[in-house]
Amino acid sequence: MRLIPMYEEIKFGHCKSKVRNTDVMSMKGKYQSVLVKYFRIESFEGEGVVGDLCGPKTRTITLPKVYGYLTIVQAGTAIAFSTFLVTHLSATTLATLGGIELTNKTIILGRVYYQNKLLEPIVVFGALVGHVAAGIAKRSIKLYWKYNKRDDRKLTGEVHEKVEKIVTDEKNEQGNVSIGRYLGDSSLINATYVTLSLRKWPVTSYLSLTALIGLTAYHVISGFPVVYKILRGSVLKKSAEKQVVLSDSAKKRQRIIRNGIMITSIGLLTTGLLVIGGKFGKDPRIPLRTEYLKVYGQVLPQSWVRY
């Protein structure tokens, strides 16, 4: 380190200071650590880059922090959307046991927890949009890090395994009216809505719904450990416990269990889809056929829909 003449003005970030060649002291700040040899701080001007020595600290939003907050948003929206998702996935699976009648009963029971004028747009559409938006933002940050050949999380050693309460309570009644105008009353929709699609457009519907089942099962089962890790990290922090590091054999065992659950889930859901489509069991009736076709007509070309 070079010697600084007496009372030379030096800069630390946004701070200016005058030092005198007499003492040894260490200046440690939140964002950097500086060792000054044979100098004593005489005065400071400016605001917080080098700890309290430069005046009040300023709160800096770094990219790793943004990435961590986006992970929290992803986890929170996933938990909110799971109310809707679990209802419909379990209903589809139960079709293998009780047919489409049991599926419709399960859907009706599940709707009690989320279907009302204010809660449904938040739990279903809000959570879904928030989850997807957070995922896209995280992917963009990863691409940015990859493009710059570095990852700030590794450089700074920051670990974002804490859960902070992030509440967004924006009531969008106009948006709810708009959704209702285009998609109709969701309380009228049951499993026969899917049955109509599977009968009228069998190839497209079976392919798209099977792909949706596979992607959903993969995403949920792969993402669940991430949510669990975040929540467990928060609990461990509060109880001052150390997180156990898994061995390679334990990780392999978890991976095998996860893949087994994924394959089983896809098999059950696909079988339930075939039951709903009338391939197995009783041939389901569609009492609201005309109403359902009108709903499909809002999003599909009119040439595809014939009442």
C-alpha positions as CSV (number, residue, x, y, z in Angstrom):
1,M,0.0,0.0,0.0
2,R,1.4,3.4,-1.0
3,L,2.2,6.1,1.7
4,I,-0.2,9.0,1.7
5,P,1.3,12.4,2.6
6,M,0.0,14.2,5.7
7,Y,-3.6,15.5,5.2
8,E,-3.9,14.2,1.6
9,E,-7.5,13.9,0.6
10,I,-8.5,10.4,-0.3
11,K,-11.9,9.0,-1.4
12,F,-13.7,5.9,-0.2
13,G,-16.7,5.4,-2.5
14,H,-18.8,8.5,-2.2
15,C,-16.9,9.7,0.9
16,K,-14.1,12.2,1.1
17,S,-11.7,12.1,4.0
18,K,-8.5,13.7,5.3
19,V,-6.0,11.4,7.0
20,R,-2.8,12.0,9.0
21,N,0.2,9.8,9.0
22,T,0.2,8.7,12.7
23,D,-2.0,5.8,13.7
24,V,-3.1,2.4,12.4
25,M,-6.8,1.8,12.2
26,S,-9.2,-0.4,10.3
27,M,-12.3,0.9,8.6
28,K,-15.0,-1.7,8.0
29,G,-18.2,-1.0,6.2
30,K,-21.1,-3.0,5.1
31,Y,-20.0,-3.1,1.4
32,Q,-16.2,-3.0,1.7
33,S,-13.3,-3.4,4.2
34,V,-10.3,-1.0,4.0
35,L,-7.1,-1.2,6.0
36,V,-5.4,2.1,6.4
37,K,-1.8,1.9,7.6
38,Y,-0.2,4.6,9.6
39,F,-3.1,7.1,9.2
40,R,-5.8,8.5,11.4
41,I,-9.1,9.7,10.2
42,E,-9.5,13.5,10.7
43,S,-12.8,14.2,9.0
44,F,-15.4,12.7,6.7
45,E,-17.7,14.2,4.2
46,G,-20.4,12.2,2.3
47,E,-22.8,9.4,3.1
48,G,-22.6,5.7,3.9
49,V,-20.4,3.6,1.8
50,V,-17.7,2.9,4.5
51,G,-19.9,2.2,7.5
52,D,-20.6,4.7,10.2
53,L,-17.4,6.6,9.5
54,C,-18.9,8.3,6.5
55,G,-22.1,9.4,8.1
56,P,-25.5,7.7,7.8
57,K,-25.7,4.4,5.8
58,T,-27.6,4.2,2.6
59,R,-29.5,1.1,1.8
60,T,-28.3,-0.4,-1.5
61,I,-30.4,-2.8,-3.6
62,T,-28.1,-5.3,-5.3
63,L,-28.9,-7.8,-8.0
64,P,-28.5,-10.8,-5.7
65,K,-31.0,-9.2,-3.3
66,V,-33.5,-8.7,-6.1
67,Y,-32.9,-12.4,-7.1
68,G,-33.6,-13.5,-3.5
69,Y,-36.8,-11.4,-3.3
70,L,-38.0,-12.9,-6.6
71,T,-37.4,-16.4,-5.2
72,I,-39.6,-15.4,-2.2
73,V,-42.3,-14.1,-4.6
74,Q,-42.1,-17.4,-6.5
75,A,-42.5,-19.4,-3.4
76,G,-45.4,-17.3,-2.0
77,T,-47.4,-17.3,-5.3
78,A,-46.8,-21.0,-5.6
79,I,-48.3,-21.6,-2.2
80,A,-51.3,-19.4,-3.0
81,F,-51.9,-21.0,-6.4
82,S,-51.6,-24.5,-4.8
83,T,-55.2,-24.1,-3.4
84,F,-56.5,-24.0,-6.9
85,L,-54.0,-26.6,-8.3
86,V,-54.5,-29.2,-5.6
87,T,-58.3,-29.1,-6.0
88,H,-58.2,-29.8,-9.7
89,L,-55.3,-32.3,-9.7
90,S,-56.9,-34.3,-6.9
91,A,-60.2,-34.2,-8.7
92,T,-58.7,-35.5,-11.9
93,T,-56.9,-38.3,-10.0
94,L,-60.1,-39.3,-8.2
95,A,-61.8,-39.9,-11.6
96,T,-59.9,-43.2,-11.7
97,L,-61.9,-44.3,-8.6
98,G,-65.3,-42.7,-8.8
99,G,-65.6,-41.5,-12.4
100,I,-66.6,-38.0,-13.5
101,E,-69.2,-37.8,-10.7
102,L,-66.6,-37.9,-8.0
103,T,-64.4,-35.5,-9.9
104,N,-67.2,-32.9,-10.0
105,K,-68.0,-33.3,-6.3
106,T,-64.3,-32.8,-5.5
107,I,-64.2,-29.6,-7.6
108,I,-67.2,-28.2,-5.8
109,L,-65.8,-29.0,-2.4
110,G,-62.4,-27.4,-3.3
111,R,-64.0,-24.2,-4.6
112,V,-65.2,-23.3,-1.1
113,Y,-61.6,-22.3,-0.2
114,Y,-60.9,-19.9,-3.1
115,Q,-64.0,-19.1,-5.2
116,N,-65.5,-15.7,-4.3
117,K,-65.5,-12.3,-6.1
118,L,-62.3,-10.9,-4.5
119,L,-60.3,-14.0,-3.6
120,E,-60.5,-15.9,-6.9
121,P,-58.7,-13.3,-9.1
122,I,-55.9,-13.1,-6.5
123,V,-55.5,-16.8,-5.8
124,V,-55.8,-18.0,-9.3
125,F,-54.9,-15.3,-11.8
126,G,-52.8,-13.0,-9.6
127,A,-50.8,-15.9,-8.2
128,L,-50.2,-17.4,-11.6
129,V,-49.2,-14.2,-13.2
130,G,-46.9,-13.3,-10.3
131,H,-45.3,-16.7,-10.4
132,V,-44.6,-16.6,-14.1
133,A,-43.4,-13.0,-14.0
134,A,-41.0,-13.8,-11.1
135,G,-39.7,-16.8,-13.0
136,I,-39.1,-14.8,-16.1
137,A,-37.3,-12.1,-14.1
138,K,-35.1,-14.7,-12.4
139,R,-34.2,-16.2,-15.8
140,S,-33.3,-12.8,-17.1
141,I,-31.0,-12.2,-14.2
142,K,-29.4,-15.6,-14.7
143,L,-28.8,-14.9,-18.4
144,Y,-27.3,-11.5,-17.4
145,W,-24.9,-13.2,-15.0
146,K,-24.0,-15.8,-17.6
147,Y,-23.4,-13.1,-20.2
148,N,-21.1,-11.3,-17.8
149,K,-19.3,-14.6,-16.9
150,R,-20.0,-14.2,-13.2
151,D,-22.5,-14.7,-10.5
152,D,-22.8,-12.0,-7.9
153,R,-24.3,-14.5,-5.4
154,K,-21.0,-16.4,-5.4
155,L,-18.8,-13.3,-5.5
156,T,-20.4,-11.7,-2.5
157,G,-21.1,-14.9,-0.6
158,E,-24.7,-13.9,0.0
159,V,-27.2,-16.6,0.8
160,H,-30.9,-15.8,0.4
161,E,-32.6,-18.4,2.5
162,K,-34.8,-16.2,4.5
163,V,-38.5,-15.6,4.2
164,E,-39.7,-12.0,4.5
165,K,-43.3,-11.1,4.4
166,I,-44.3,-9.6,1.2
167,V,-47.9,-8.6,1.0
168,T,-49.6,-7.3,-2.1
169,D,-53.2,-6.5,-1.5
170,E,-54.5,-4.8,-4.6
171,K,-58.1,-5.3,-5.4
172,N,-58.8,-5.2,-9.1
173,E,-62.6,-5.5,-9.4
174,Q,-62.5,-4.2,-12.9
175,G,-60.1,-6.9,-13.9
176,N,-62.4,-9.5,-12.3
177,V,-65.4,-8.1,-14.3
178,S,-63.3,-8.3,-17.5
179,I,-62.3,-11.9,-16.8
180,G,-65.9,-12.8,-16.1
181,R,-67.0,-11.1,-19.3
182,Y,-64.7,-13.2,-21.4
183,L,-64.6,-16.5,-19.6
184,G,-68.1,-16.6,-18.0
185,D,-69.1,-17.7,-14.5
186,S,-66.4,-20.2,-13.3
187,S,-68.9,-21.7,-10.9
188,L,-70.7,-23.3,-13.8
189,I,-67.5,-25.0,-15.0
190,N,-66.9,-28.7,-14.0
191,A,-65.2,-31.7,-15.5
192,T,-67.7,-32.0,-18.3
193,Y,-66.2,-28.8,-19.7
194,V,-63.1,-30.8,-20.3
195,T,-65.1,-33.7,-21.6
196,L,-66.6,-31.5,-24.3
197,S,-63.1,-30.4,-25.4
198,L,-61.8,-34.0,-25.5
199,R,-64.8,-35.1,-27.7
200,K,-64.9,-32.1,-30.0
201,W,-61.2,-31.7,-30.6
202,P,-59.7,-35.1,-29.4
203,V,-56.2,-34.9,-30.9
204,T,-55.4,-31.3,-30.0
205,S,-57.1,-31.6,-26.5
206,Y,-55.4,-34.9,-25.5
207,L,-52.0,-33.8,-26.7
208,S,-52.2,-30.4,-25.0
209,L,-53.7,-31.6,-21.8
210,T,-51.2,-34.5,-21.5
211,A,-48.3,-32.1,-22.1
212,L,-49.9,-29.8,-19.5
213,I,-50.1,-32.7,-17.0
214,G,-46.4,-33.6,-17.6
215,L,-45.1,-30.1,-17.3
216,T,-47.2,-29.3,-14.2
217,A,-46.2,-32.5,-12.4
218,Y,-42.5,-31.9,-13.2
219,H,-42.7,-28.2,-12.2
220,V,-44.5,-28.8,-8.9
221,I,-42.5,-31.8,-7.8
222,S,-39.2,-30.2,-8.8
223,G,-40.1,-26.8,-7.2
224,F,-41.5,-28.1,-3.9
225,P,-38.0,-28.7,-2.5
226,V,-37.1,-25.1,-3.2
227,V,-40.1,-23.8,-1.3
228,Y,-39.4,-26.3,1.5
229,K,-35.8,-25.2,1.7
230,I,-36.8,-21.5,2.0
231,L,-39.4,-22.2,4.7
232,R,-37.0,-24.5,6.6
233,G,-34.2,-22.0,6.3
234,S,-36.4,-19.4,8.0
235,V,-37.4,-21.8,10.8
236,L,-33.8,-22.9,11.4
237,K,-32.7,-19.2,11.6
238,K,-35.3,-18.5,14.3
239,S,-34.3,-21.5,16.3
240,A,-30.6,-21.0,15.7
241,E,-30.2,-24.5,14.4
242,K,-27.7,-25.4,11.7
243,Q,-29.0,-26.8,8.4
244,V,-27.9,-30.4,7.8
245,V,-25.8,-31.0,4.7
246,L,-26.9,-34.1,2.9
247,S,-24.5,-36.7,1.6
248,D,-24.3,-37.8,-2.0
249,S,-26.2,-41.0,-1.2
250,A,-29.0,-39.1,0.5
251,K,-29.3,-36.7,-2.4
252,K,-29.4,-39.7,-4.8
253,R,-32.2,-41.3,-2.7
254,Q,-34.2,-38.1,-2.7
255,R,-33.8,-37.8,-6.5
256,I,-35.1,-41.4,-6.9
257,I,-38.1,-40.8,-4.7
258,R,-38.9,-37.5,-6.5
259,N,-38.8,-39.2,-9.9
260,G,-41.0,-42.0,-8.6
261,I,-43.6,-39.5,-7.3
262,M,-43.4,-37.6,-10.6
263,I,-44.0,-40.7,-12.8
264,T,-46.8,-42.0,-10.5
265,S,-48.5,-38.6,-10.6
266,I,-48.4,-38.3,-14.3
267,G,-49.8,-41.9,-14.7
268,L,-52.7,-41.2,-12.4
269,L,-53.5,-37.9,-13.9
270,T,-53.4,-39.2,-17.4
271,T,-55.7,-42.1,-16.5
272,G,-58.1,-39.7,-14.9
273,L,-58.0,-37.6,-18.1
274,L,-59.0,-40.7,-20.1
275,V,-61.9,-41.4,-17.7
276,I,-63.1,-37.8,-18.0
277,G,-62.9,-38.1,-21.8
278,G,-65.1,-41.2,-21.7
279,K,-62.5,-43.6,-22.8
280,F,-62.9,-45.7,-19.6
281,G,-66.0,-46.2,-17.5
282,K,-69.4,-44.6,-18.1
283,D,-69.8,-42.2,-21.0
284,P,-70.3,-38.8,-19.3
285,R,-73.2,-36.5,-20.3
286,I,-72.7,-32.8,-21.0
287,P,-75.8,-31.0,-19.9
288,L,-74.3,-27.5,-20.4
289,R,-72.9,-28.2,-23.9
290,T,-74.2,-24.9,-25.5
291,E,-73.0,-22.8,-22.6
292,Y,-69.6,-24.4,-22.7
293,L,-69.3,-23.9,-26.4
294,K,-70.0,-20.2,-26.0
295,V,-67.1,-20.0,-23.5
296,Y,-64.8,-21.8,-25.9
297,G,-66.0,-19.4,-28.6
298,Q,-64.5,-16.5,-26.7
299,V,-61.0,-17.8,-27.1
300,L,-61.1,-20.1,-30.1
301,P,-61.8,-19.3,-33.8
302,Q,-65.5,-19.3,-34.6
303,S,-64.9,-21.9,-37.4
304,W,-63.9,-24.4,-34.7
305,V,-67.0,-23.9,-32.6
306,R,-70.4,-25.1,-33.8
307,Y,-73.3,-24.8,-31.4
